Amino acid sequence: MKSKSKVAIRPKAAILSILKHLEYEPWYALAEFVDNAVDSHLKNEAKLRRADGPKYRLKVEIEISEKENRITIRDNAAGISAKDFPRAFRPAEPPPDNQSLSEFGMGMKSAACWFCDNWTVTTKALGEPMIKTVHFDINAIKRDDLEELDVEEEDAPQKTHFTTVELLNVKKKMPRGRTLGKIKAHLSGIYRDFIRKKQLILKLDGEELKFEEPKILVAPKYDNLKGKPIIWKQEINFKLANGISVKGFAAIRERASTSEAGFALFRRGRIIEGSFEDGFRPEYIFGASNSFRYQRVFGELHLEGFDAIFTKKKIDWGNYLDTFLEKLKQQLNDKSFPLLTQADKYRIKATDKDYQQGATKALDDTVNDLSKNGEKAVADLRNNPNLNGIDLKTLSKTEKSIHRELELRFIRITWKVSVELSYDPAIRDLIEVGDHLIQAKSKKESVRQIGIRLSLTHPFMTEFVGADSNRIEPILRIAAALGLAEVIAAESGAKSRSEVRKNLNDLITKLSNPSM
């Protein structure tokens, strides 16, 4: 005999206790609260303007208090209405209209539970008479298997409207130090379109967040440097199957950026991928991470018809990623506007300031590494019986340079090393070694000294390195190692240590610029 019965599938509130284990970054978690405010604003904009006047603008303020272990998020959107109130606090119950930024029914709950076990929501819906407050204690909900929470109510004017979320006892996931700067950069990027359109005022600890638009390269085509300057920006517009489409632009940055290049992928007006240092840079289009296009190409692509994963940090590509990349690359590689080729082959002349910034970081990192590991490396090399020959060269002086000094101690002898990075075009050799580069002569006979110079304006460096500290540093390390090797060779009695360096300079100059 067959029969039918029912089984409950609605999740209990205890499911909230597992949300702390989600893979969030703090900026994506905070973005969930901003999403709710923006969603409420978009759905109720006409009512809000009638209540507050035509100058009404959505404001979202985030306050992070490490001292109090508290994060507070306030907005002046339309609040949570009575009809939405039960659904808003149940896990995994999407809103009836889920075509905007609130779509999964998990955002506020998952983000709050990720930060902490205790949180409070206070809200006043526009046009309703009550302020309502709900307190969440996740441990108590789990322990007592609670499925209902008390709601505190108090009278308020009907025109009042807001929502405040307080995250309490945040502790381990409290944003600190550099993370605060990253949160500002990511949030200003994620909501850049709403900020641009003056639909949103977003503040973090009182600071209004602004998105700084990257400057676009204006320059002649790489193979006609005397030609007319071109604005290297290209409109992107193509369709995939089933109504899925992509619109936006691609461009070349005026100044390369290893961290901030790449595409920002928008969905429903906010960024899903590529908000700050996480630019969408598939190898199929951008190549390896050391390529020029990887640092120069950027853009904004608005994706219509795609889904996102429920934490809203990745696009759910389904089976469309390969087709998307193929069509995108076709538009970027158009012969009439070769944006990718321009990014690869055009060389931007760095300014003195660019060289100073890039060189300083590369020089500091190299000197720190030499200080840490140089003594052992030099000692090992000095003990090699196959070294012989020395011939010191006097070097030109220049003011366009950055210097650092370090000391190495081995075999009871102190070595004083002067390292110089030059950005003076008059310096012809890539690498130079000699006494003329020693910053201050030591009065102690027991001290060995060495001067090393690397030219940042050598054709090899301008072609392959530029002013990027990440590219300068490995070349500088080679130069420092070569200089140390020469002096060690001298100590071992070698006769022509500089001949190898001279040949290296001649060869690399000719390889970088065959006309020289």
Secondary structure by P-SEA (a helix, b strand, c coil): cccccccccccccccccccccccccaaaaaaaaaaaaaaaaaacaaaaaaaccccbbbbbbbbbbccccbbbbbbcccccccccccccccccccccccccccccccaaaaaaaaacccbbbbbbcccccbbbbbbbcaaaaaaacccbbbbbbbbbbccccbbbbbbccccccccccaaaaaaaaaaaaaaaaaaaacccccccccbbbbbbbcccccccccccccccccccbbbbbbccccccccccbbbbbcccccccbbbbbbccccccccccccccccccccccccccccccccbbbbbcccccccccccccccccaaaaaaaaaaaaaccccaaaaaaacccccccaaaaaaaaaaaaaaaaaaaaacaaaaaaaaaaccccbbbbbbbbbbbccbbbbbbbbbcccbbbbbbbbbbccccccccccccccccccccccccbbbbbbbbbcccccccccccccaaaaaaaaaaaaaaaaaaaaaaaacccccaaaaaaaaaaaaaaacccc
